[in-house]
């Protein structure tokens, strides 16, 4: 039985690796000329990790007015949720599927970061900043990944502490930490518009420091 279990795990790892490699090709082709498609893959993977995408641009948690039509913001989420609903039940999805979703989320986020960075760090991509206009060479109406940062952090932290029947899901946790580390790399330089005028440059990720610290301590 031990030998059968070992063979099964080896084959499962190979299959997951091959699926991941295949996704890299799909992402490269599908998102070749469209950041919107890369963002869709990121939201789709997050929907699977969270069971749904529940972010909200209104209320106290967001820094003022989001420079994009609210309906457009919601449409992007609904499209991702619609694809995630193709799974029988996103909330009870096997952890192996969620592990793959974590891989997809990380790869899609890194794909959004692949553009010339004038300031030399990955966070200079327009997707990782609130400000728009000539500085970012993007129109104000462009959807940005930072609009959904709350969803991404919630997913990454939850997956980083995953367990089942009092058993640690180590491989899934690793995917969660990879996603979390990529989020910090990409959004770590993003400034909080609400505090910028009062206190100067304040990292936007600071508002999620409690969740991130708890996830890291759990490890």
C-alpha positions in Angstrom: 0.0 0.0 0.0 2.9 2.4 0.8 4.4 1.8 -2.7 1.0 2.4 -4.3 0.6 5.6 -2.4 4.1 6.7 -3.3 3.5 6.0 -7.0 0.2 7.8 -6.9 1.7 10.9 -5.3 4.5 10.9 -7.9 2.1 10.7 -10.8 -0.1 13.4 -9.2 2.9 15.7 -8.9 3.8 15.1 -12.5 0.2 15.8 -13.7 0.0 19.0 -11.7 3.4 20.1 -13.1 2.3 19.4 -16.7 -1.0 21.2 -16.2 0.9 24.2 -14.8 3.2 24.2 -17.8 0.2 24.0 -20.1 -1.4 27.0 -18.4 1.8 29.0 -18.9 1.4 28.5 -22.6 -2.4 29.3 -22.5 -1.7 32.5 -20.5 1.0 33.6 -22.9 -1.3 33.2 -25.9 -4.6 34.3 -24.3 -3.1 37.4 -22.7 -0.5 38.3 -25.4 -2.2 41.6 -26.3 -4.6 42.0 -23.4 -4.0 42.7 -19.7 -7.7 42.3 -19.3 -7.4 38.6 -20.0 -4.5 38.2 -17.6 -6.6 40.0 -14.9 -9.5 37.7 -15.7 -7.3 34.6 -15.1 -6.1 36.2 -11.8 -9.7 36.9 -10.7 -10.8 33.4 -11.8 -8.1 31.7 -9.7 -9.0 33.9 -6.8 -12.7 32.9 -7.1 -11.7 29.3 -6.7 -9.4 29.9 -3.8 -12.0 32.0 -1.9 -15.1 30.1 -3.1 -16.2 33.5 -4.6 -14.9 37.0 -5.2 -16.3 39.2 -2.6 -14.3 42.5 -2.8 -16.1 45.8 -2.7 -14.9 49.1 -4.0 -17.3 51.1 -1.9 -17.3 51.7 1.9 -14.6 52.3 4.4 -12.1 49.8 3.2 -11.3 51.4 -0.2 -9.3 54.7 -0.6 -11.8 57.0 -2.1 -13.2 56.9 -5.6 -12.0 54.1 -7.8 -11.1 55.7 -11.3 -13.2 53.2 -13.3 -17.0 52.7 -13.7 -18.4 50.6 -10.9 -20.3 48.5 -13.4 -17.1 47.7 -15.3 -15.5 46.7 -12.0 -18.4 44.4 -11.1 -18.5 43.0 -14.7 -14.9 41.8 -14.4 -15.6 40.0 -11.2 -18.8 38.5 -12.4 -17.1 37.1 -15.5 -14.5 35.4 -13.3 -17.1 34.1 -10.9 -19.2 32.8 -13.9 -16.2 30.7 -15.0 -15.5 29.5 -11.5 -19.1 28.3 -11.3 -18.3 25.7 -13.9 -16.9 23.8 -11.0 -19.6 21.8 -9.2 -19.0 23.6 -5.9 -16.1 26.1 -5.6 -16.3 26.0 -1.8 -15.9 22.2 -1.6 -13.3 22.0 -4.4 -10.6 19.4 -3.7 -7.4 21.0 -2.3 -5.4 19.8 -5.4 -7.6 22.0 -7.6 -7.1 24.9 -5.2 -3.4 24.2 -5.3 -3.5 24.6 -9.1 -5.6 27.7 -8.7 -2.9 29.2 -6.4 -0.3 28.4 -9.1 -2.5 30.1 -11.7 -3.0 33.2 -9.5 0.7 33.6 -9.0 1.5 33.2 -12.7 -1.2 35.5 -13.8 0.0 38.2 -11.4 3.5 37.9 -12.5 2.3 38.1 -16.1 0.7 41.5 -15.3 4.0 42.6 -13.9 5.9 41.9 -17.1 6.3 45.3 -18.6 9.0 47.9 -18.8 9.4 49.4 -15.3 10.8 52.9 -15.4 11.5 53.0 -11.7 13.2 49.6 -11.7 10.8 47.6 -9.5 7.9 45.4 -10.5 5.4 47.5 -8.6 5.7 50.3 -11.1 3.2 48.5 -13.4 0.0 50.6 -13.6 -1.9 47.5 -12.3 -0.2 48.0 -8.9 -0.9 51.7 -8.4 -4.0 53.8 -7.8 -2.9 56.9 -9.7 -3.6 57.1 -13.4 -2.8 59.3 -16.3 0.3 60.2 -18.2 2.7 58.9 -15.6 1.4 55.4 -16.0 0.6 55.8 -19.7 -2.8 54.3 -19.0 -6.3 55.9 -19.2 -8.1 56.6 -16.0 -10.8 54.1 -16.9 -8.4 51.1 -17.1 -9.2 48.2 -14.8 -6.3 47.6 -12.4 -5.4 44.6 -10.3 -5.1 46.8 -7.2 -8.9 47.4 -7.2 -9.2 43.7 -6.2 -6.3 43.6 -3.7 -8.5 42.8 -0.7 -9.7 39.6 -2.5 -6.2 38.6 -3.4 -4.9 39.0 0.2 -7.8 37.2 1.7 -7.3 34.2 -0.7 -3.5 34.1 -0.2 -3.7 34.2 3.6 -6.5 31.6 3.8 -4.7 29.2 1.6 -1.4 29.7 3.5 -3.1 28.4 6.6 -5.1 25.5 5.0 -5.7 22.3 6.8 -8.2 19.4 6.5 -9.3 17.1 9.4 -6.5 18.5 11.6 -3.9 17.7 8.9 -1.8 20.4 7.4 -2.1 20.7 3.6 1.5 21.6 3.1 1.5 21.8 -0.7 -1.5 24.0 -0.7 0.0 26.2 2.0 3.2 26.6 -0.1 1.1 27.8 -3.1 -0.6 30.3 -0.7 2.7 31.7 0.4 4.0 31.9 -3.1 0.9 33.9 -4.0 1.3 36.1 -0.9 5.0 36.7 -1.6 4.2 37.8 -5.1 1.4 40.1 -3.9 3.9 41.8 -1.5 6.5 42.1 -4.3 4.0 43.6 -6.7 2.0 45.9 -4.4 4.7 46.6 -1.7 5.5 50.0 -3.3 1.9 51.0 -3.8 0.9 54.1 -1.9 -2.3 54.7 0.1 -4.1 57.7 -1.5 -6.0 58.5 1.8 -2.8 58.9 3.8 -0.6 60.3 1.1 -1.6 63.9 1.7 -1.4 63.6 5.5 1.6 61.4 6.2 3.4 61.2 2.9 4.3 57.9 1.3 2.4 55.0 3.1 2.4 51.5 1.7 -1.1 50.5 0.7 -0.4 46.9 1.8 -0.1 48.2 5.4 -3.8 47.9 5.8 -3.5 44.2 5.5 -0.6 43.8 7.8 -2.6 42.0 10.5 -3.9 39.3 8.1 -0.4 38.8 6.6 1.3 38.7 9.9 -1.1 36.0 11.2 -0.6 33.9 8.1 3.2 34.1 8.4 3.1 33.3 12.1 1.0 30.2 11.4 3.8 28.9 9.2 
